[in-house]
């Protein structure tokens, strides 16, 4: 890393102020990320995430499930009516 040369104390103060603000921004980002992580680990959030993933899976494969089960159900019902 190259050493920066300053011409005045005002430049040093300006850079120190920038570094101080960057440090505060990074600290606030860290606090926000910690709060979000803490909220996402609650039992309610975990259960909701678990069920929503399965809900998405079954809702997208619902027509395929019907196509595979429906003929069996119809043939079973027809055979039951005939007394077989």
C-alpha positions as CSV (number, residue, x, y, z in Angstrom):
1,X,0.0,0.0,0.0
2,X,1.3,3.4,-1.0
3,X,1.8,6.1,1.6
4,X,-0.3,9.1,0.9
5,X,1.4,12.6,1.2
6,X,-0.6,15.4,2.6
7,X,-0.1,19.1,2.0
8,X,-2.1,20.3,4.9
9,X,-3.8,19.3,8.1
10,X,-7.2,20.0,6.5
11,X,-6.6,17.1,4.1
12,X,-5.7,14.8,7.0
13,X,-8.9,15.9,8.9
14,X,-11.0,15.3,5.8
15,X,-9.6,11.8,5.3
16,X,-10.1,11.0,8.9
17,X,-13.7,12.2,8.8
18,X,-14.3,10.0,5.7
19,X,-12.8,7.0,7.5
20,X,-14.9,7.7,10.5
21,X,-18.1,7.8,8.4
22,X,-17.1,4.6,6.6
23,X,-16.5,2.9,9.9
24,X,-20.0,4.0,11.2
25,X,-21.7,2.8,8.0
26,X,-20.0,-0.6,8.2
27,X,-21.0,-0.9,11.8
28,X,-24.6,-0.1,11.1
29,X,-24.6,-2.6,8.2
30,X,-23.3,-5.2,10.7
31,X,-26.0,-4.4,13.3
32,X,-28.7,-4.6,10.6
33,X,-27.4,-8.0,9.3
34,X,-27.3,-9.3,12.9
35,X,-30.9,-8.2,13.5
36,X,-32.0,-9.8,10.2
37,X,-30.2,-13.1,11.1
38,X,-31.7,-13.1,14.5
39,X,-35.2,-12.6,13.1
40,X,-34.7,-15.4,10.5
41,X,-33.7,-17.9,13.2
42,X,-37.0,-17.7,15.1
43,X,-39.1,-20.9,15.1
44,X,-42.0,-19.3,13.3
45,X,-39.8,-18.2,10.4
46,X,-38.2,-21.6,10.2
47,X,-41.5,-23.4,10.1
48,X,-43.0,-21.0,7.6
49,X,-40.0,-21.4,5.3
50,X,-40.2,-25.2,5.6
51,X,-43.9,-25.3,4.6
52,X,-43.6,-22.6,1.9
53,X,-40.9,-24.6,0.2
54,X,-43.0,-27.7,0.1
55,X,-46.1,-25.8,-0.8
56,X,-44.2,-24.4,-3.9
57,X,-43.0,-27.9,-4.8
58,X,-46.4,-29.5,-4.6
59,X,-48.2,-26.6,-6.3
60,X,-45.9,-26.8,-9.3
61,X,-46.2,-30.6,-9.5
62,X,-50.0,-30.8,-8.7
63,X,-51.0,-31.5,-12.3
64,X,-48.5,-34.3,-12.6
65,X,-49.8,-35.9,-9.4
66,X,-53.3,-35.7,-10.7
67,X,-52.4,-37.2,-14.0
68,X,-50.7,-40.2,-12.4
69,X,-53.3,-40.8,-9.6
70,X,-56.6,-40.0,-11.4
71,X,-56.7,-43.0,-13.8
72,X,-56.2,-45.4,-10.8
73,X,-58.9,-43.7,-8.8
74,X,-61.3,-43.8,-11.8
75,X,-60.6,-47.5,-12.5
76,X,-61.0,-48.4,-8.8
77,X,-64.3,-46.6,-8.7
78,X,-65.6,-48.3,-11.8
79,X,-64.5,-51.7,-10.5
80,X,-66.2,-51.1,-7.2
81,X,-69.5,-50.2,-9.0
82,X,-69.3,-53.5,-10.9
83,X,-68.7,-55.5,-7.8
84,X,-65.2,-56.7,-8.6
